[in-house]
Amino acid sequence: MVDHIHTPNDGRGSRDVFVNGNRIDNVSWADVRAGVVWFAPEPIRATRREDVYCRRLRGHVEVVFHE
């Protein structure tokens, strides 16, 4: 298991993801080492191919686990 990559289904529990100190919701995956977060902005919408529209953010990524 790669400890610097976080996904919703990786089995490590619930957590919050922050980019440059701002909490980001609907995160598909986050790479702490590379400083990249892939997320679906609100409101959730579809692309022409009926995929979920996602965006990438770059910056200082922090992951905080819930207790």
All heavy atoms as TSV, in Angstrom:
chain	resi	resn	atom	element	x	y	z
A	1	MET	N	N	0.834	-1.174	0.000
A	1	MET	CA	C	0.000	0.000	0.000
A	1	MET	C	C	0.884	1.244	0.000
A	1	MET	O	O	1.872	1.324	0.706
A	1	MET	CB	C	-0.908	0.004	1.236
A	1	MET	CG	C	-1.720	1.235	1.279
A	1	MET	SD	S	-2.885	1.545	2.614
A	1	MET	CE	C	-2.973	0.194	3.622
A	2	VAL	N	N	0.517	2.212	-0.783
A	2	VAL	CA	C	1.252	3.467	-0.869
A	2	VAL	C	C	0.655	4.421	0.163
A	2	VAL	O	O	-0.532	4.744	0.104
A	2	VAL	CB	C	1.148	4.065	-2.293
A	2	VAL	CG1	C	1.932	5.340	-2.390
A	2	VAL	CG2	C	1.629	3.055	-3.317
A	3	ASP	N	N	1.466	4.880	1.114
A	3	ASP	CA	C	0.921	5.661	2.220
A	3	ASP	C	C	0.685	7.131	1.899
A	3	ASP	O	O	-0.001	7.813	2.641
A	3	ASP	CB	C	1.831	5.549	3.438
A	3	ASP	CG	C	3.221	6.090	3.180
A	3	ASP	OD1	O	3.589	6.272	2.012
A	3	ASP	OD2	O	3.948	6.331	4.163
A	4	HIS	N	N	1.191	7.640	0.793
A	4	HIS	CA	C	1.004	9.052	0.468
A	4	HIS	C	C	-0.153	9.303	-0.489
A	4	HIS	O	O	-0.482	10.451	-0.777
A	4	HIS	CB	C	2.296	9.666	-0.092
A	4	HIS	CG	C	2.743	9.051	-1.373
A	4	HIS	ND1	N	2.353	9.535	-2.589
A	4	HIS	CD2	C	3.542	7.985	-1.618
A	4	HIS	CE1	C	2.902	8.801	-3.550
A	4	HIS	NE2	N	3.618	7.850	-2.981
A	5	ILE	N	N	-0.817	8.251	-0.969
A	5	ILE	CA	C	-1.978	8.386	-1.852
A	5	ILE	C	C	-3.218	7.964	-1.078
A	5	ILE	O	O	-3.257	6.901	-0.468
A	5	ILE	CB	C	-1.814	7.543	-3.129
A	5	ILE	CG1	C	-0.632	8.067	-3.931
A	5	ILE	CG2	C	-3.096	7.567	-3.958
A	5	ILE	CD1	C	-0.325	7.287	-5.173
A	6	HIS	N	N	-4.247	8.817	-1.102
A	6	HIS	CA	C	-5.475	8.574	-0.356
A	6	HIS	C	C	-6.659	8.534	-1.313
A	6	HIS	O	O	-6.785	9.397	-2.176
A	6	HIS	CB	C	-5.698	9.685	0.676
A	6	HIS	CG	C	-4.601	9.783	1.673
A	6	HIS	ND1	N	-4.634	9.087	2.850
A	6	HIS	CD2	C	-3.431	10.453	1.668
A	6	HIS	CE1	C	-3.538	9.345	3.540
A	6	HIS	NE2	N	-2.790	10.182	2.837
A	7	THR	N	N	-7.511	7.505	-1.156
A	7	THR	CA	C	-8.744	7.373	-1.918
A	7	THR	C	C	-9.876	7.042	-0.946
A	7	THR	O	O	-9.612	6.575	0.166
A	7	THR	CB	C	-8.644	6.258	-2.984
A	7	THR	OG1	O	-8.450	5.013	-2.333
A	7	THR	CG2	C	-7.511	6.526	-3.963
A	8	PRO	N	N	-11.127	7.253	-1.338
A	8	PRO	CA	C	-12.231	6.950	-0.425
A	8	PRO	C	C	-12.336	5.468	-0.054
A	8	PRO	O	O	-12.799	5.134	1.017
A	8	PRO	CB	C	-13.473	7.386	-1.195
A	8	PRO	CG	C	-12.994	8.348	-2.208
A	8	PRO	CD	C	-11.601	7.929	-2.545
A	9	ASN	N	N	-11.903	4.574	-0.922
A	9	ASN	CA	C	-12.073	3.137	-0.690
A	9	ASN	C	C	-10.766	2.421	-0.379
A	9	ASN	O	O	-10.635	1.235	-0.652
A	9	ASN	CB	C	-12.723	2.495	-1.915
A	9	ASN	CG	C	-14.089	3.075	-2.187
A	9	ASN	OD1	O	-14.832	3.371	-1.276
A	9	ASN	ND2	N	-14.413	3.255	-3.452
A	10	ASP	N	N	-9.791	3.100	0.218
A	10	ASP	CA	C	-8.522	2.447	0.504
A	10	ASP	C	C	-8.497	1.730	1.850
A	10	ASP	O	O	-7.507	1.119	2.212
A	10	ASP	CB	C	-7.348	3.427	0.398
A	10	ASP	CG	C	-7.430	4.573	1.378
A	10	ASP	OD1	O	-8.317	4.575	2.242
A	10	ASP	OD2	O	-6.587	5.489	1.264
A	11	GLY	N	N	-9.589	1.817	2.619
A	11	GLY	CA	C	-9.703	1.065	3.854
A	11	GLY	C	C	-9.029	1.699	5.061
A	11	GLY	O	O	-8.882	1.047	6.092
A	12	ARG	N	N	-8.625	2.948	4.967
A	12	ARG	CA	C	-7.946	3.602	6.089
A	12	ARG	C	C	-8.865	4.500	6.903
A	12	ARG	O	O	-8.412	5.184	7.804
A	12	ARG	CB	C	-6.746	4.393	5.587
A	12	ARG	CG	C	-5.636	3.482	5.108
A	12	ARG	CD	C	-4.411	4.266	4.794
A	12	ARG	NE	N	-4.508	4.727	3.414
A	12	ARG	CZ	C	-3.617	5.498	2.822
A	12	ARG	NH1	N	-2.573	5.932	3.490
A	12	ARG	NH2	N	-3.764	5.857	1.571
A	13	GLY	N	N	-10.141	4.534	6.598
A	13	GLY	CA	C	-11.103	5.282	7.400
A	13	GLY	C	C	-11.411	6.662	6.853
A	13	GLY	O	O	-10.924	7.072	5.806
A	14	SER	N	N	-12.210	7.370	7.637
A	14	SER	CA	C	-12.677	8.695	7.250
A	14	SER	C	C	-11.604	9.747	7.517
A	14	SER	O	O	-10.875	9.662	8.504
A	14	SER	CB	C	-13.942	9.019	8.039
A	14	SER	OG	O	-14.426	10.280	7.695
A	15	ARG	N	N	-11.521	10.733	6.636
A	15	ARG	CA	C	-10.517	11.792	6.780
A	15	ARG	C	C	-10.941	13.037	6.021
A	15	ARG	O	O	-11.804	12.990	5.157
A	15	ARG	CB	C	-9.159	11.313	6.307
A	15	ARG	CG	C	-9.118	11.017	4.819
A	15	ARG	CD	C	-8.155	9.936	4.527
A	15	ARG	NE	N	-8.936	8.743	4.260
A	15	ARG	CZ	C	-8.489	7.679	3.675
A	15	ARG	NH1	N	-7.243	7.596	3.317
A	15	ARG	NH2	N	-9.247	6.655	3.453
A	16	ASP	N	N	-10.332	14.151	6.380
A	16	ASP	CA	C	-10.530	15.418	5.681
A	16	ASP	C	C	-9.277	15.725	4.876
A	16	ASP	O	O	-8.166	15.411	5.295
A	16	ASP	CB	C	-10.777	16.559	6.666
A	16	ASP	CG	C	-12.120	16.457	7.355
A	16	ASP	OD1	O	-13.063	15.912	6.753
A	16	ASP	OD2	O	-12.226	16.936	8.499
A	17	VAL	N	N	-9.488	16.361	3.718
A	17	VAL	CA	C	-8.369	16.739	2.857
A	17	VAL	C	C	-8.343	18.262	2.765
A	17	VAL	O	O	-9.366	18.899	2.517
A	17	VAL	CB	C	-8.518	16.113	1.453
A	17	VAL	CG1	C	-7.386	16.551	0.544
A	17	VAL	CG2	C	-8.569	14.596	1.550
A	18	PHE	N	N	-7.149	18.828	2.955
A	18	PHE	CA	C	-6.950	20.264	2.887
A	18	PHE	C	C	-5.912	20.581	1.824
A	18	PHE	O	O	-4.888	19.899	1.732
A	18	PHE	CB	C	-6.455	20.798	4.232
A	18	PHE	CG	C	-7.444	20.643	5.350
A	18	PHE	CD1	C	-7.487	19.489	6.104
A	18	PHE	CD2	C	-8.336	21.659	5.630
A	18	PHE	CE1	C	-8.387	19.344	7.130
A	18	PHE	CE2	C	-9.249	21.532	6.659
A	18	PHE	CZ	C	-9.279	20.365	7.413
A	19	VAL	N	N	-6.182	21.611	1.019
A	19	VAL	CA	C	-5.220	22.110	0.037
A	19	VAL	C	C	-4.973	23.570	0.378
A	19	VAL	O	O	-5.910	24.377	0.385
A	19	VAL	CB	C	-5.735	21.974	-1.413
A	19	VAL	CG1	C	-4.741	22.567	-2.390
A	19	VAL	CG2	C	-6.004	20.523	-1.741
A	20	ASN	N	N	-3.721	23.888	0.689
A	20	ASN	CA	C	-3.338	25.243	1.104
A	20	ASN	C	C	-4.211	25.764	2.250
A	20	ASN	O	O	-4.587	26.930	2.300
A	20	ASN	CB	C	-3.390	26.220	-0.078
A	20	ASN	CG	C	-2.416	25.847	-1.161
A	20	ASN	OD1	O	-1.385	25.243	-0.895
A	20	ASN	ND2	N	-2.747	26.191	-2.386
A	21	GLY	N	N	-4.585	24.859	3.165
A	21	GLY	CA	C	-5.373	25.223	4.326
A	21	GLY	C	C	-6.868	25.246	4.120
A	21	GLY	O	O	-7.619	25.478	5.060
A	22	ASN	N	N	-7.354	24.997	2.918
A	22	ASN	CA	C	-8.791	25.000	2.613
A	22	ASN	C	C	-9.299	23.570	2.518
A	22	ASN	O	O	-8.745	22.758	1.773
A	22	ASN	CB	C	-9.068	25.718	1.289
A	22	ASN	CG	C	-8.652	27.164	1.346
A	22	ASN	OD1	O	-8.986	27.874	2.280
A	22	ASN	ND2	N	-7.895	27.596	0.353
A	23	ARG	N	N	-10.387	23.281	3.264
A	23	ARG	CA	C	-10.968	21.934	3.232
A	23	ARG	C	C	-11.648	21.699	1.887
A	23	ARG	O	O	-12.403	22.548	1.401
A	23	ARG	CB	C	-11.979	21.779	4.353
A	23	ARG	CG	C	-12.557	20.405	4.442
A	23	ARG	CD	C	-13.361	20.247	5.722
A	23	ARG	NE	N	-14.020	18.979	5.713
A	23	ARG	CZ	C	-15.326	18.815	5.591
A	23	ARG	NH1	N	-16.101	19.865	5.517
A	23	ARG	NH2	N	-15.838	17.615	5.573
A	24	ILE	N	N	-11.401	20.530	1.296
A	24	ILE	CA	C	-11.957	20.167	-0.003
A	24	ILE	C	C	-12.883	18.974	0.183
A	24	ILE	O	O	-12.502	17.971	0.788
A	24	ILE	CB	C	-10.835	19.806	-1.006
A	24	ILE	CG1	C	-9.797	20.924	-1.099
A	24	ILE	CG2	C	-11.424	19.496	-2.373
A	24	ILE	CD1	C	-10.331	22.243	-1.583
A	25	ASP	N	N	-14.113	19.057	-0.341
A	25	ASP	CA	C	-15.087	17.970	-0.273
A	25	ASP	C	C	-15.087	17.200	-1.590
A	25	ASP	O	O	-14.586	17.675	-2.611
A	25	ASP	CB	C	-16.484	18.517	-0.013
A	25	ASP	CG	C	-16.610	19.152	1.359
A	25	ASP	OD1	O	-15.974	18.646	2.305
A	25	ASP	OD2	O	-17.340	20.149	1.480
A	26	ASN	N	N	-15.678	16.016	-1.582
A	26	ASN	CA	C	-15.857	15.160	-2.765
A	26	ASN	C	C	-14.526	14.818	-3.423
A	26	ASN	O	O	-14.395	14.853	-4.658
A	26	ASN	CB	C	-16.790	15.813	-3.788
A	26	ASN	CG	C	-18.137	16.145	-3.210
A	26	ASN	OD1	O	-18.667	15.404	-2.392
A	26	ASN	ND2	N	-18.693	17.267	-3.605
A	27	VAL	N	N	-13.542	14.443	-2.634
A	27	VAL	CA	C	-12.210	14.117	-3.147
A	27	VAL	C	C	-12.204	12.688	-3.676
A	27	VAL	O	O	-12.599	11.755	-2.977
A	27	VAL	CB	C	-11.148	14.296	-2.049
A	27	VAL	CG1	C	-9.793	13.821	-2.526
A	27	VAL	CG2	C	-11.090	15.743	-1.614
A	28	SER	N	N	-11.755	12.509	-4.914
A	28	SER	CA	C	-11.613	11.181	-5.502
A	28	SER	C	C	-10.293	10.552	-5.113
A	28	SER	O	O	-10.237	9.364	-4.810
A	28	SER	CB	C	-11.686	11.251	-7.026
A	28	SER	OG	O	-12.938	11.723	-7.433
A	29	TRP	N	N	-9.218	11.338	-5.148
A	29	TRP	CA	C	-7.924	10.875	-4.655
A	29	TRP	C	C	-7.042	12.065	-4.363
A	29	TRP	O	O	-7.234	13.145	-4.904
A	29	TRP	CB	C	-7.228	9.883	-5.583
A	29	TRP	CG	C	-6.894	10.366	-6.953
A	29	TRP	CD1	C	-7.620	10.178	-8.080
A	29	TRP	CD2	C	-5.738	11.117	-7.362
A	29	TRP	NE1	N	-7.007	10.771	-9.156
A	29	TRP	CE2	C	-5.841	11.355	-8.740
A	29	TRP	CE3	C	-4.635	11.615	-6.701
A	29	TRP	CZ2	C	-4.892	12.063	-9.447
A	29	TRP	CZ3	C	-3.695	12.316	-7.414
A	29	TRP	CH2	C	-3.826	12.519	-8.777
A	30	ALA	N	N	-6.108	11.831	-3.451
A	30	ALA	CA	C	-5.177	12.888	-3.060
A	30	ALA	C	C	-3.788	12.282	-2.946
A	30	ALA	O	O	-3.614	11.216	-2.361
A	30	ALA	CB	C	-5.587	13.500	-1.728
A	31	ASP	N	N	-2.807	12.953	-3.510
A	31	ASP	CA	C	-1.412	12.540	-3.423
A	31	ASP	C	C	-0.672	13.608	-2.620
A	31	ASP	O	O	-0.434	14.710	-3.109
A	31	ASP	CB	C	-0.811	12.388	-4.817
A	31	ASP	CG	C	0.576	11.787	-4.804
A	31	ASP	OD1	O	1.242	11.823	-3.750
A	31	ASP	OD2	O	0.996	11.272	-5.851
A	32	VAL	N	N	-0.331	13.266	-1.377
A	32	VAL	CA	C	0.302	14.227	-0.478
A	32	VAL	C	C	1.704	14.574	-0.955
A	32	VAL	O	O	2.113	15.735	-0.934
A	32	VAL	CB	C	0.337	13.663	0.960
A	32	VAL	CG1	C	1.080	14.593	1.895
A	32	VAL	CG2	C	-1.072	13.415	1.461
A	33	ARG	N	N	2.443	13.604	-1.410
A	33	ARG	CA	C	3.826	13.828	-1.835
A	33	ARG	C	C	3.920	14.721	-3.077
A	33	ARG	O	O	4.757	15.618	-3.148
A	33	ARG	CB	C	4.514	12.495	-2.100
A	33	ARG	CG	C	6.009	12.610	-2.229
A	33	ARG	CD	C	6.665	11.268	-2.440
A	33	ARG	NE	N	6.487	10.416	-1.267
A	33	ARG	CZ	C	6.728	9.117	-1.255
A	33	ARG	NH1	N	7.142	8.502	-2.340
A	33	ARG	NH2	N	6.545	8.417	-0.153
A	34	ALA	N	N	3.029	14.503	-4.048
A	34	ALA	CA	C	3.045	15.301	-5.277
A	34	ALA	C	C	2.262	16.609	-5.132
A	34	ALA	O	O	2.402	17.500	-5.963
A	34	ALA	CB	C	2.476	14.491	-6.437
A	35	GLY	N	N	1.409	16.714	-4.110
A	35	GLY	CA	C	0.625	17.922	-3.910
A	35	GLY	C	C	-0.513	18.067	-4.884
A	35	GLY	O	O	-0.811	19.166	-5.345
A	36	VAL	N	N	-1.204	16.955	-5.189
A	36	VAL	CA	C	-2.285	16.961	-6.172
A	36	VAL	C	C	-3.539	16.356	-5.542
A	36	VAL	O	O	-3.473	15.334	-4.866
A	36	VAL	CB	C	-1.904	16.150	-7.425
A	36	VAL	CG1	C	-3.038	16.116	-8.425
A	36	VAL	CG2	C	-0.653	16.694	-8.056
A	37	VAL	N	N	-4.688	16.999	-5.792
A	37	VAL	CA	C	-5.988	16.497	-5.340
A	37	VAL	C	C	-6.935	16.513	-6.527
A	37	VAL	O	O	-7.001	17.502	-7.258
A	37	VAL	CB	C	-6.558	17.361	-4.195
A	37	VAL	CG1	C	-7.977	16.978	-3.877
A	37	VAL	CG2	C	-5.688	17.263	-2.965
A	38	TRP	N	N	-7.666	15.429	-6.722
A	38	TRP	CA	C	-8.659	15.313	-7.782
A	38	TRP	C	C	-10.014	15.273	-7.095
A	38	TRP	O	O	-10.251	14.412	-6.252
A	38	TRP	CB	C	-8.406	14.036	-8.575
A	38	TRP	CG	C	-9.113	13.952	-9.872
A	38	TRP	CD1	C	-10.211	13.210	-10.145
A	38	TRP	CD2	C	-8.775	14.618	-11.090
A	38	TRP	NE1	N	-10.578	13.377	-11.447
A	38	TRP	CE2	C	-9.709	14.233	-12.050
A	38	TRP	CE3	C	-7.774	15.503	-11.447
A	38	TRP	CZ2	C	-9.677	14.707	-13.351
A	38	TRP	CZ3	C	-7.742	15.971	-12.749
A	38	TRP	CH2	C	-8.682	15.572	-13.681
A	39	PHE	N	N	-10.941	16.216	-7.421
A	39	PHE	CA	C	-12.214	16.315	-6.715
A	39	PHE	C	C	-13.332	16.713	-7.661
A	39	PHE	O	O	-13.091	17.195	-8.767
A	39	PHE	CB	C	-12.103	17.332	-5.569
A	39	PHE	CG	C	-12.122	18.760	-6.023
A	39	PHE	CD1	C	-13.244	19.526	-5.853
A	39	PHE	CD2	C	-11.019	19.343	-6.638
A	39	PHE	CE1	C	-13.272	20.847	-6.278
A	39	PHE	CE2	C	-11.030	20.645	-7.056
A	39	PHE	CZ	C	-12.168	21.407	-6.883
A	40	ALA	N	N	-14.574	16.503	-7.196
A	40	ALA	CA	C	-15.762	16.892	-7.950
A	40	ALA	C	C	-16.355	18.130	-7.282
A	40	ALA	O	O	-16.805	18.063	-6.138
A	40	ALA	CB	C	-16.784	15.764	-7.959
A	41	PRO	N	N	-16.347	19.293	-7.962
A	41	PRO	CA	C	-16.884	20.517	-7.350
A	41	PRO	C	C	-18.410	20.464	-7.228
A	41	PRO	O	O	-19.087	19.765	-7.980
A	41	PRO	CB	C	-16.437	21.617	-8.312
A	41	PRO	CG	C	-16.199	20.938	-9.603
A	41	PRO	CD	C	-15.806	19.529	-9.293
A	42	GLU	N	N	-18.923	21.221	-6.256
A	42	GLU	CA	C	-20.373	21.340	-6.057
A	42	GLU	C	C	-20.912	22.394	-7.010
A	42	GLU	O	O	-20.267	23.415	-7.193
A	42	GLU	CB	C	-20.676	21.763	-4.622
A	42	GLU	CG	C	-20.332	20.722	-3.588
A	42	GLU	CD	C	-21.348	19.599	-3.525
A	42	GLU	OE1	O	-22.513	19.820	-3.930
A	42	GLU	OE2	O	-20.967	18.511	-3.106
A	43	PRO	N	N	-22.064	22.255	-7.593
A	43	PRO	CA	C	-22.904	21.065	-7.607
A	43	PRO	C	C	-22.316	20.004	-8.524
A	43	PRO	O	O	-21.664	20.320	-9.528
A	43	PRO	CB	C	-24.237	21.568	-8.155
A	43	PRO	CG	C	-23.864	22.734	-9.019
A	43	PRO	CD	C	-22.645	23.354	-8.365
A	44	ILE	N	N	-22.540	18.757	-8.177
A	44	ILE	CA	C	-22.036	17.632	-8.968
A	44	ILE	C	C	-22.738	17.657	-10.321
A	44	ILE	O	O	-23.951	17.795	-10.409
A	44	ILE	CB	C	-22.318	16.292	-8.252
A	44	ILE	CG1	C	-21.706	16.282	-6.852
A	44	ILE	CG2	C	-21.809	15.128	-9.085
A	44	ILE	CD1	C	-20.205	16.324	-6.818
A	45	ARG	N	N	-21.961	17.550	-11.386
A	45	ARG	CA	C	-22.556	17.545	-12.727
A	45	ARG	C	C	-21.835	16.530	-13.600
A	45	ARG	O	O	-20.766	16.052	-13.252
A	45	ARG	CB	C	-22.515	18.930	-13.337
A	45	ARG	CG	C	-21.164	19.538	-13.451
A	45	ARG	CD	C	-21.285	20.976	-13.957
A	45	ARG	NE	N	-19.992	21.517	-14.265
A	45	ARG	CZ	C	-19.387	22.446	-13.534
A	45	ARG	NH1	N	-19.952	22.920	-12.458
A	45	ARG	NH2	N	-18.207	22.901	-13.889
A	46	ALA	N	N	-22.432	16.231	-14.739
A	46	ALA	CA	C	-21.901	15.214	-15.640
A	46	ALA	C	C	-21.245	15.863	-16.853
A	46	ALA	O	O	-21.575	16.983	-17.239
A	46	ALA	CB	C	-23.018	14.289	-16.108
A	47	THR	N	N	-20.315	15.130	-17.438
A	47	THR	CA	C	-19.711	15.553	-18.695
A	47	THR	C	C	-20.594	15.059	-19.836
A	47	THR	O	O	-21.619	14.402	-19.606
A	47	THR	CB	C	-18.293	14.975	-18.848
A	47	THR	OG1	O	-18.373	13.550	-18.891
A	47	THR	CG2	C	-17.402	15.409	-17.701
A	48	ARG	N	N	-20.206	15.338	-21.050
A	48	ARG	CA	C	-20.988	14.874	-22.200
A	48	ARG	C	C	-21.016	13.357	-22.303
A	48	ARG	O	O	-21.946	12.783	-22.831
A	48	ARG	CB	C	-20.427	15.455	-23.491
A	48	ARG	CG	C	-20.686	16.917	-23.602
A	48	ARG	CD	C	-20.205	17.462	-24.905
A	48	ARG	NE	N	-20.438	18.889	-24.944
A	48	ARG	CZ	C	-20.190	19.644	-25.967
A	48	ARG	NH1	N	-19.658	19.109	-27.058
A	48	ARG	NH2	N	-20.425	20.924	-25.926
A	49	ARG	N	N	-19.968	12.702	-21.803
A	49	ARG	CA	C	-19.924	11.236	-21.819
A	49	ARG	C	C	-20.578	10.637	-20.574
A	49	ARG	O	O	-20.454	9.461	-20.314
A	49	ARG	CB	C	-18.486	10.745	-21.908
A	49	ARG	CG	C	-17.836	11.103	-23.221
A	49	ARG	CD	C	-16.473	10.522	-23.306
A	49	ARG	NE	N	-15.625	11.125	-22.265
A	49	ARG	CZ	C	-14.394	10.773	-22.013
A	49	ARG	NH1	N	-13.832	9.819	-22.692
A	49	ARG	NH2	N	-13.710	11.376	-21.063
A	50	GLU	N	N	-21.265	11.474	-19.795
A	50	GLU	CA	C	-21.970	11.085	-18.574
A	50	GLU	C	C	-21.028	10.593	-17.475
A	50	GLU	O	O	-21.399	9.782	-16.644
A	50	GLU	CB	C	-23.060	10.061	-18.877
A	50	GLU	CG	C	-24.140	10.614	-19.790
A	50	GLU	CD	C	-25.292	9.665	-19.984
A	50	GLU	OE1	O	-25.360	8.648	-19.269
A	50	GLU	OE2	O	-26.107	9.947	-20.860
A	51	ASP	N	N	-19.794	11.087	-17.482
A	51	ASP	CA	C	-18.885	10.874	-16.367
A	51	ASP	C	C	-19.079	12.032	-15.397
A	51	ASP	O	O	-19.636	13.066	-15.741
A	51	ASP	CB	C	-17.422	10.875	-16.841
A	51	ASP	CG	C	-17.119	9.724	-17.783
A	51	ASP	OD1	O	-17.732	8.657	-17.627
A	51	ASP	OD2	O	-16.270	9.907	-18.674
A	52	VAL	N	N	-18.595	11.879	-14.181
A	52	VAL	CA	C	-18.663	12.968	-13.213
A	52	VAL	C	C	-17.582	13.980	-13.559
A	52	VAL	O	O	-16.421	13.621	-13.766
A	52	VAL	CB	C	-18.475	12.441	-11.777
A	52	VAL	CG1	C	-18.415	13.587	-10.786
A	52	VAL	CG2	C	-19.588	11.487	-11.418
A	53	TYR	N	N	-17.965	15.257	-13.626
A	53	TYR	CA	C	-17.010	16.328	-13.908
A	53	TYR	C	C	-16.095	16.503	-12.704
A	53	TYR	O	O	-16.559	16.672	-11.574
A	53	TYR	CB	C	-17.758	17.630	-14.207
A	53	TYR	CG	C	-16.846	18.818	-14.341
A	53	TYR	CD1	C	-16.049	18.983	-15.468
A	53	TYR	CD2	C	-16.764	19.770	-13.333
A	53	TYR	CE1	C	-15.206	20.075	-15.583
A	53	TYR	CE2	C	-15.924	20.861	-13.440
A	53	TYR	CZ	C	-15.152	20.999	-14.575
A	53	TYR	OH	O	-14.304	22.075	-14.683
A	54	CYS	N	N	-14.786	16.436	-12.916
A	54	CYS	CA	C	-13.799	16.566	-11.845
A	54	CYS	C	C	-12.766	17.619	-12.205
A	54	CYS	O	O	-12.555	17.928	-13.374
A	54	CYS	CB	C	-13.094	15.238	-11.602
A	54	CYS	SG	S	-14.146	13.992	-10.896
A	55	ARG	N	N	-12.137	18.155	-11.157
A	55	ARG	CA	C	-11.072	19.139	-11.329
A	55	ARG	C	C	-9.857	18.713	-10.525
A	55	ARG	O	O	-9.971	17.958	-9.576
A	55	ARG	CB	C	-11.533	20.512	-10.849
A	55	ARG	CG	C	-12.631	21.074	-11.709
A	55	ARG	CD	C	-12.933	22.482	-11.356
A	55	ARG	NE	N	-11.732	23.298	-11.544
A	55	ARG	CZ	C	-11.603	24.512	-11.068
A	55	ARG	NH1	N	-12.577	25.058	-10.376
A	55	ARG	NH2	N	-10.498	25.208	-11.273
A	56	ARG	N	N	-8.717	19.272	-10.880
A	56	ARG	CA	C	-7.475	18.995	-10.176
A	56	ARG	C	C	-7.010	20.258	-9.466
A	56	ARG	O	O	-7.069	21.342	-10.023
A	56	ARG	CB	C	-6.413	18.546	-11.174
A	56	ARG	CG	C	-5.089	18.223	-10.539
A	56	ARG	CD	C	-4.084	17.829	-11.568
A	56	ARG	NE	N	-3.815	18.982	-12.425
A	56	ARG	CZ	C	-3.187	18.921	-13.569
A	56	ARG	NH1	N	-2.785	17.770	-14.036
A	56	ARG	NH2	N	-2.980	20.008	-14.279
A	57	LEU	N	N	-6.579	20.090	-8.233
A	57	LEU	CA	C	-5.970	21.186	-7.484
A	57	LEU	C	C	-4.541	20.804	-7.151
A	57	LEU	O	O	-4.247	19.643	-6.874
A	57	LEU	CB	C	-6.722	21.433	-6.172
A	57	LEU	CG	C	-8.066	22.110	-6.240
A	57	LEU	CD1	C	-8.682	22.180	-4.850
A	57	LEU	CD2	C	-7.931	23.493	-6.815
A	58	ARG	N	N	-3.667	21.805	-7.152
A	58	ARG	CA	C	-2.271	21.581	-6.787
A	58	ARG	C	C	-1.914	22.540	-5.666
A	58	ARG	O	O	-2.413	23.652	-5.599
A	58	ARG	CB	C	-1.362	21.805	-7.977
A	58	ARG	CG	C	-1.613	20.835	-9.112
A	58	ARG	CD	C	-0.662	21.017	-10.263
A	58	ARG	NE	N	0.712	20.735	-9.910
A	58	ARG	CZ	C	1.267	19.519	-9.883
A	58	ARG	NH1	N	0.539	18.488	-10.200
A	58	ARG	NH2	N	2.535	19.361	-9.575
A	59	GLY	N	N	-1.068	22.086	-4.770
A	59	GLY	CA	C	-0.633	22.929	-3.663
A	59	GLY	C	C	-0.143	22.071	-2.511
A	59	GLY	O	O	0.205	20.903	-2.682
A	60	HIS	N	N	-0.155	22.643	-1.319
A	60	HIS	CA	C	0.256	21.931	-0.113
A	60	HIS	C	C	-0.934	21.100	0.373
A	60	HIS	O	O	-1.944	21.647	0.820
A	60	HIS	CB	C	0.694	22.911	0.972
A	60	HIS	CG	C	1.064	22.252	2.241
A	60	HIS	ND1	N	2.198	21.480	2.380
A	60	HIS	CD2	C	0.444	22.221	3.443
A	60	HIS	CE1	C	2.257	21.027	3.600
A	60	HIS	NE2	N	1.193	21.459	4.269
A	61	VAL	N	N	-0.841	19.772	0.285
A	61	VAL	CA	C	-1.937	18.865	0.623
A	61	VAL	C	C	-1.691	18.272	1.995
A	61	VAL	O	O	-0.615	17.753	2.282
A	61	VAL	CB	C	-2.063	17.734	-0.433
A	61	VAL	CG1	C	-3.146	16.756	-0.046
A	61	VAL	CG2	C	-2.333	18.331	-1.804
A	62	GLU	N	N	-2.736	18.348	2.849
A	62	GLU	CA	C	-2.711	17.719	4.170
A	62	GLU	C	C	-3.919	16.817	4.292
A	62	GLU	O	O	-5.014	17.177	3.845
A	62	GLU	CB	C	-2.779	18.766	5.270
A	62	GLU	CG	C	-1.582	19.671	5.353
A	62	GLU	CD	C	-1.753	20.675	6.480
A	62	GLU	OE1	O	-1.839	20.237	7.641
A	62	GLU	OE2	O	-1.807	21.868	6.166
A	63	VAL	N	N	-3.738	15.658	4.903
A	63	VAL	CA	C	-4.835	14.722	5.152
A	63	VAL	C	C	-4.928	14.525	6.659
A	63	VAL	O	O	-3.947	14.162	7.300
A	63	VAL	CB	C	-4.590	13.391	4.432
A	63	VAL	CG1	C	-5.677	12.393	4.788
A	63	VAL	CG2	C	-4.540	13.598	2.929
A	64	VAL	N	N	-6.116	14.779	7.214
A	64	VAL	CA	C	-6.354	14.656	8.653
A	64	VAL	C	C	-7.353	13.539	8.876
A	64	VAL	O	O	-8.502	13.623	8.396
A	64	VAL	CB	C	-6.873	15.982	9.247
A	64	VAL	CG1	C	-7.164	15.831	10.723
A	64	VAL	CG2	C	-5.888	17.104	8.973
A	65	PHE	N	N	-6.942	12.497	9.587
A	65	PHE	CA	C	-7.823	11.366	9.870
A	65	PHE	C	C	-8.765	11.688	11.017
A	65	PHE	O	O	-8.390	12.378	11.963
A	65	PHE	CB	C	-6.994	10.127	10.229
A	65	PHE	CG	C	-6.283	9.530	9.050
A	65	PHE	CD1	C	-5.016	9.956	8.698
A	65	PHE	CD2	C	-6.901	8.569	8.289
A	65	PHE	CE1	C	-4.361	9.424	7.620
A	65	PHE	CE2	C	-6.254	8.007	7.202
A	65	PHE	CZ	C	-4.995	8.437	6.857
A	66	HIS	N	N	-10.010	11.182	10.939
A	66	HIS	CA	C	-10.985	11.320	12.028
A	66	HIS	C	C	-10.685	10.259	13.067
A	66	HIS	O	O	-10.245	9.167	12.743
A	66	HIS	CB	C	-12.410	11.132	11.503
A	66	HIS	CG	C	-12.829	12.209	10.584
A	66	HIS	ND1	N	-13.853	13.051	10.862
A	66	HIS	CD2	C	-12.370	12.596	9.359
A	66	HIS	CE1	C	-14.035	13.906	9.865
A	66	HIS	NE2	N	-13.125	13.642	8.933
A	67	GLU	N	N	-10.964	10.572	14.329
A	67	GLU	CA	C	-10.728	9.597	15.400
A	67	GLU	C	C	-11.953	8.786	15.688
A	67	GLU	O	O	-13.019	9.051	15.377
A	67	GLU	CB	C	-10.287	10.308	16.658
A	67	GLU	CG	C	-8.945	10.945	16.470
A	67	GLU	CD	C	-8.459	11.596	17.742
A	67	GLU	OE1	O	-8.999	11.288	18.824
A	67	GLU	OE2	O	-7.549	12.412	17.649
